[in-house]
Amino acid sequence: MDIYRFLLSGSGGQGVISTAILLADAGLHEGHHAVQLQSYGPEARGGATRSDVIISDGPIYFPKVEQPNYLVALTNQAMNKYLPLIRPGGMFLYDSDLVQPDLKVDAVRKGLPMFRTVREKLQKTVAYNICVLGVLVRLTGVVSFASIEPVLAKRFEAAHHESNLKALRLGAEMAASAMEA
């Protein structure tokens, strides 16, 4: 495994920080080194949110991601602020209904209608971030789904387990379709 640098960004209330925590926990679950760092605006909901995750087989000496290999942007504001930071050849994952990329960068773009699909298929959007996590894990292969499931079970109450698994699988299916295209 190389070092994986993720920058997840969006708006307060979209579950960006929870997604990052789950990703880092899954890395630890697999025996990797992992760190997670977060920042958000003064507003709890609606303010800018950013979370960095680094997963590596070796020690991690600096927790902040300055040039992500993988950028997730769930708002236009997040995309405008962080897309210029992406490493050349990196991957930019965004919600195609919420983000309209217009910046030119050397990155693979993966735009998927995640929010809409979660709303249509699961009839509620509370697990939107888990769908995003499913897409990210499937596209990157940084951790296995076998590691995500116990992390979800540990982090959330049992009442949410089935809906979280459905959202995770939905994200994996969306990513698989995007990989075939």
C-alpha positions as a printed Julia matrix, in Angstrom:
181×3 Matrix{Float64}:
   0.0    0.0     0.0
   1.16   3.47   -0.77
   0.06   6.48    1.19
  -3.52   7.52    0.5
  -4.39  11.19    1.07
  -8.07  12.1     1.11
  -9.67  15.52    1.43
 -13.43  15.31    1.99
 -15.35  18.56    1.81
 -18.86  19.89    1.75
 -21.33  21.63    3.99
 -22.18  21.07    7.64
 -24.9   18.43    7.94
 -23.76  16.35    4.95
 -21.82  13.9     7.13
 -18.38  14.75    5.76
 -16.64  14.39    9.12
 -18.44  11.14    9.98
 -17.44   9.74    6.6
 -13.8   10.62    7.23
 -13.83   9.1    10.71
 -15.31   5.87    9.33
 -12.71   5.72    6.56
  -9.82   6.23    9.0
 -11.28   3.7    11.46
 -11.52   1.12    8.66
  -7.87   1.74    7.84
  -6.94   1.13   11.47
  -9.17  -1.95   11.52
  -7.05  -3.38    8.69
  -3.82  -2.69   10.58
  -2.73   0.39    8.63
  -1.63   3.69   10.11
  -4.39   6.29    9.8
  -5.05   9.86   10.87
  -8.12  12.05   10.51
  -8.24  15.83   10.9
 -11.32  18.02   10.63
 -12.31  21.65   10.39
 -15.62  23.4     9.91
 -17.07  26.86    9.83
 -18.71  28.53   12.82
 -22.15  27.31   11.75
 -22.93  23.72   12.74
 -25.15  23.19    9.7
 -24.59  24.89    6.39
 -21.04  26.05    7.08
 -18.01  24.82    5.18
 -16.7   21.43    6.32
 -13.38  19.77    5.58
 -11.88  16.55    6.82
  -8.51  15.06    5.94
  -7.7   11.35    6.08
  -4.33   9.73    5.53
  -3.99   5.95    5.41
  -0.56   4.37    5.08
   1.46   1.27    5.9
   4.18   3.45    7.39
   4.25   6.2     9.99
   2.38   9.42    9.25
   4.34  12.46   10.39
   2.0   15.28    9.37
  -1.8   14.91    9.63
  -2.92  17.65    7.25
  -3.51  16.84    3.59
  -1.99  19.56    1.47
  -2.22  17.78   -1.9
  -4.9   15.08   -1.87
  -4.77  12.04   -4.1
  -8.54  11.88   -3.65
 -10.84  14.86   -3.3
 -14.52  14.55   -2.43
 -16.54  17.75   -2.88
 -20.25  17.84   -2.08
 -20.78  21.57   -2.73
 -19.59  24.04   -5.36
 -17.97  26.12   -2.62
 -15.91  23.11   -1.51
 -14.93  22.3    -5.08
 -13.82  25.86   -5.81
 -11.73  25.98   -2.66
 -10.07  22.56   -2.75
  -9.93  21.3    -6.35
  -6.83  23.37   -7.14
  -5.0   21.39   -4.41
  -5.44  17.95   -5.97
  -2.31  16.05   -6.98
  -1.85  15.68  -10.73
  -3.54  12.47  -11.8
  -5.63  12.33   -8.62
  -9.31  11.53   -8.44
 -12.08  14.09   -7.94
 -15.36  12.6    -6.7
 -18.38  14.88   -6.6
 -22.16  14.76   -6.48
 -23.19  15.6   -10.02
 -26.49  17.16   -8.91
 -24.87  19.45   -6.32
 -21.53  20.34   -7.93
 -20.88  21.75  -11.4
 -17.14  21.47  -12.05
 -15.76  24.25  -14.21
 -12.13  24.32  -13.08
  -9.54  22.62  -15.24
  -7.17  20.35  -13.33
  -5.21  17.21  -14.08
  -7.53  14.78  -12.29
  -9.89  11.94  -13.05
 -13.43  13.23  -12.51
 -16.15  10.98  -11.15
 -19.49  12.73  -10.88
 -22.41  10.67   -9.6
 -25.94  11.71   -8.53
 -25.46  10.3    -5.03
 -27.91  12.48   -3.07
 -30.72  11.97   -5.57
 -30.1    8.24   -5.77
 -30.12   7.84   -1.99
 -33.36   9.82   -1.78
 -35.01   7.77   -4.55
 -33.78   4.31   -3.56
 -33.8    4.6     0.24
 -36.61   7.19    0.59
 -34.53   9.2     3.08
 -31.23  11.02    2.92
 -29.87  10.47    6.4
 -27.41   7.84    5.07
 -26.17  10.02    2.18
 -22.66  10.13    3.63
 -22.56   6.34    3.92
 -23.39   6.1     0.21
 -20.54   8.52   -0.51
 -18.27   6.29    1.6
 -19.37   3.24   -0.41
 -18.53   5.0    -3.67
 -15.16   6.13   -2.34
 -14.16   2.72   -0.99
 -15.19   0.97   -4.21
 -13.38   3.45   -6.46
 -10.15   3.57   -4.45
  -9.88   0.11   -2.89
  -8.06   1.7     0.03
  -9.93  -0.52    2.5
 -12.26  -3.46    2.1
 -15.99  -3.47    2.65
 -15.36  -6.2     5.23
 -13.58  -3.53    7.3
 -16.27  -0.88    6.85
 -19.13  -3.0     8.16
 -17.8   -3.55   11.73
 -16.77   0.1    11.9
 -20.33   1.12   11.0
 -21.73  -1.26   13.61
 -19.42   0.17   16.28
 -20.05   3.82   15.41
 -23.86   3.81   15.03
 -26.77   2.42   17.03
 -28.08  -0.98   15.95
 -31.3    0.63   14.69
 -29.31   2.29   11.87
 -27.25  -0.73   10.87
 -29.48  -2.05    8.08
 -30.05   1.36    6.46
 -26.31   2.08    6.64
 -25.49  -1.22    4.95
 -28.05  -0.49    2.22
 -26.51   2.93    1.63
 -22.99   1.47    1.61
 -24.01  -1.15   -0.97
 -25.84   1.47   -3.04
 -22.63   3.53   -3.17
 -20.63   0.47   -4.22
 -23.13  -0.25   -7.01
 -22.98   3.35   -8.24
 -19.17   3.22   -8.26
 -19.17  -0.07  -10.15
 -21.4    1.47  -12.83
 -19.08   4.49  -13.06
 -16.05   2.22  -13.41
 -17.67   0.38  -16.34
 -18.5    3.63  -18.15
